[in-house]
Amino acid sequence: MPSEEFKELMFGLYRELRPLYQELHAYVRRKLKEEYGVDKFPSSGHIPAHLLGNMWAQTWGNLLDFVQPYNRTSVDVTPAMIQQGYNALRMFNVSEEFFTSLGLEKMPQSFWDNSMITKPANRSVVCHASAWDFYNQKDFRIKMCTDITMEDLITIHHEMGHIQYFLQYKDQPVSFRDGANPGFHEAVGDVLALSVSTPGHLKKIGLLKTVQDDYEADINYMLSIALDKIAFLPFGYLMDAYRWSIFSGETKMDDLNKKWWQLRECLQGISPPLSRPKTSFDAGAKYHIPANVPYIRYFISVILQFQLHEKLCEVANQTGPLHKCDIYQSKEAGAVLGDMLKLGSSKPWPEALEIITGTSKLSASSLVKYFKPLIDWLKANNTGHRVGWDMDTCPFSATTTAPPSGHSTGTVPSSGQSTESGPTGTNGLSTSTSIGNSCGTGFSLILVLCTVKYTFSPYI
C-alpha cells in the first residue's frame, strides 16, 4: 500500500473513532474536575496530562476508582490471585492452557527451560516484557519480571500470543516468519485477552466467585476496558503522525517540542502540566521514539483485535453481547485463528485478514459494536456538558499527519451540548521488530543481527 494511502487510511480510522474518544474524554474530564476542582483545568477543554494516571497519558486505567459510576465488585482479580498462591509459573500455565483449549500449540520444553519469567535476584536486567524468536524453529522465549497482578496476567497472554504466532509460522521460509503486518503480531494475544478479562471467564478459572450480570456491572466493565483501549487510540496514532511530519521535513528541528504538544493537544485533548520550552524534547521520554520503534502497529492492533474477536466469537457460536464473549475451549475458533497464524507474512495482510473475517478491509465497526452500550451511556451521561476541546491550532496538513486535504481544523463540534460551568479542561500491544534494521551492511552483520526477532509488551 502506498505510504500516502496508508496515512489516509490510518487517519480515517482515527476520525471514525474520535466521537467515542471525545465522549470518554468528556466524562473523565468532568469526574477529574469533581476530584481536583475546575480551577485546575484550562478553559479550552483540555485535560492536564499529569492528572490521567499514566506518564504519557496514553492509558487511563489508573483512574478507574475515580470514574467508575456504579458500586459493583471490581473485576480486578489481583487479591484472589494472591490469596490462591499464584506465582509466575502458574500464571504462565494458565495462559498456555487458554491456547491449548483452542487446539493451538503447547509451549516447547525449551521455552520453559530458557525463558526468564521472574526477576533474577543476583543481576540487573531490563524488566520490560518481551518475546523472542531465535529463528531455529525450536527456541522461543519470554523475558519478563512477573508481578502477581491481573495486569501482568493479561500481559502474559499478550506475550504468549507472540510465541504462539512464532510457533505457528516456524515452518515458513525464514523471510516469511513474521506477522502478516506488525499490527497482527500485536493483536493475537490481545484478542484472547478480550476473552480472558471477562468476568465469566475469570469465574470459570476460579478467580471470581460470582458474576454480577446486570446493566450497571456491564457499564463498569466496559468502562474499565475503554480506559485502556479507547483512551489509547489517539496516542497510538499521533506517535507516528509526529514522526511522519519530521521525516517529511514539515516539522523543523527547532519545532520538535512544539509539534509534539500541538498533536497531543489536538488529537488527545490534553495539555502539558506546565508551559513547555522550545528547547525540550518531551517526545524522547517515550521509549519508542529514541529507539526508532514504529508505533502505528499498536493503533492498528487495537482496531484489529476487535475485528478478529467478533468473527472468532461468531465461529465459537457465542450469541450474546460482544463484550461478554469468551472463546475459551472453542476448537472451531482456534482452527480459524491457527489457519491465519500459519501464513506468517507469506500472504499480503488483507488476504490474511480475509481468512478470519471474510473481508480484506480493516474496519472499526467491531470496536464500535463492542462498546455500543457504553457509547449510549456516555452520551446520555454527558448531556448538558461540553464534549470536545478547542482545536484552533491543530497542525494538520494534507501530506504529513494524514488528514485528507480540506479537513477542518476548527473547534470540535459539541453535538449541541452546553459548555460545562466554570473553566474547563492506560501498558500488557507489543513491538515486533528484527534486531538490526540495516541488514544489508554486510554478510557478517546479517548473521549476527538478523537472526533474532524480539517483541515488547503492549504500548509500554
Secondary structure, DSSP 8 states (H G I E B T S, - for coil): --HHHHHHHHHHHHHHHHHHHHHHHHHHHHHHHHHH-GGGS-TTS-EEGGGSSSTTSS--GGGHHHH--S-------HHHHHHTT--HHHHHHHHHHHHHHTT-----HHHHHH-B-S--SSS----S-EEEE-SSSS-EEEE----SSHHHHHHHHHHHHHHHHHHHTTTS-GGG-S-SSHHHHHHHHHHHHHHHTSHHHHHHTTS-S----SHHHHHHHHHHHHHHHHHHHHHHHHHHHHHHHHHTTSS-GGGHHHHHHHHIIIII-EE-SS---TT--GGGGSTTTTTT---HHHHHHHHHHHHHHHHHHHHTT--S-GGG---TT-HHHHHHHHHHHHTTTSS-HHHHHHHHHS-SS--SHHHHHHTHHHHHHHHHHTTTS--S---TT----SSSS---TT---S----TT----SSS--------EEES-S-TTS-HHHHHHHSS-EEEE-S--
